Amino acid sequence: MNRTGLFIALALWLVIGVVFGLYPELDLKLASLFFDPATRTFPLKLNGWAGFARDAAMWIAWAFALPSIVALVVKMIRPDRPLMVRGRTVIFLLVTLTMSAGILTNLTFKNYWGRPRPVVVTEFAGDQQFVPWWDPRGACGRNCSFFSGEGATAFWTLAPAALAPPAWRPLAYAAAVVFGALTSALRMAFGGHFFTDVSIAGLVTFVVIWLAHALIYRWPRTRFSDEAVDAALTRLNMPAYRLRQRLFGRKTGPEPSV
């Protein structure tokens, strides 16, 4: 997560945005590679193994987040106990996942950027007009094509890769990029997204991860410690914990000083 990586991501974003903005038909040409004119469909969409691979990719991504989710829930229930996962790890993974695959994708762009998916445009036997990536005026009403939520989730595995031991980190980054690319290609093969939907999803996700990593781990003015996160969660959840103790009339352990 250095500046070189950020510059490469921003340069790719600029190139893809400009090239596919000037020549939007490139999106159609790439999508046509997965379309069968004879059956007028995207055949892989009907393949059971491909569907399983799509689901498995999301399970794998969420498996990286699960320990942090469990640790946070347990901490909310028992704030008197230390976090089971490092505090900064919990914040870093859950904030980046929420921002990239949740807020920016599903709650923002996909609901307000009306780009139709490949499977519903007229070029692929649908009934809606194709629009380039930069045009929000498509006929899609909700859960639209730009940009890909599953692509963002798959590329989010760059976040746990950033926390791998230094010796393993390059391999972890490479594995995350390959995983994100394969998952995104599968979404294209299903007719669910255009190339710009998945590529920009990956680049947006990387920028979110880069900024969060800098704020939490690298920049002296904003970085903090695992102990500070644990103490803050203890203070936040202790009032509810004390209330439960009073309501149920029992104490489950000594209260820490905060």
C-alpha positions, 0 to 999 in steps of 0.5 A: 500500500505505497504511493506507487500502487496508488499512482498505478491505480489512478493511472489505470482509472484515467486510461480506462475511463477515457478510452471507454468513454470515447469508444463505448462500443468496446464495452459491447465488444467485450461483452459479446465474447460471452454472448451466443447469438444462436440462443440469444443468451449468455450461456454460462449464466445457465451453468450450475458449476459457474453459478456455484463458483460465483457464490463460492467467490462471495463466501471466500471474500466474506470468510476474510471478514468473518473473524472481525465481525464475530470479534466486534459482536462479542465485544458489544456483548462483553465489553469487559473482555479484550477483542479477539482480533486486533483492534485496527484489523477489525476497523480496517477490514470492516470499514473498507468492506462497508465503504467499497462493497456497501455504501459506494456500490449498492447504496449509492451508484447501483441505485442512482446510476441508471446504466442497464446491465448487458443482459437487458440491452438491445444488442443482447436481445434485451429491451433497454438502450446501452449507455456508456459508463459515464452516463447515469441516464439509462433506463435501469431503475435500481440494482443497475450495472455501474459499478459491480458490487460483487467485483468490489467485494472480490477485489476487497480481498486486497485489504486482508492481503495488505495485512499479510506478513511482509514476506508473503504480502506480494503473493497475497496481493497477486492472489487478491488481484487474480481472485478479483479478476476471475470473479469479475470475468465471471460476472461479465460471462453471466451478462451481469456487468460490462468491463468498465463496471468491474474494472472501475469497481476494482479501482475504486475499492483499491483507492478506498483500501489505500486511504483507509490503510494510510489513515489507520496504519501509516500517517502519523497524525491519524494512525492509532493503536489496537489498544485504543480501539479496544478501549473505545469499544469498551467505553461505547458498549459498557453502558448497555452492558451495565444496564443488562447486568442490572436488569438481569440481576447478576454480574458476569465479571469485574468491570474494567476501569475506562 
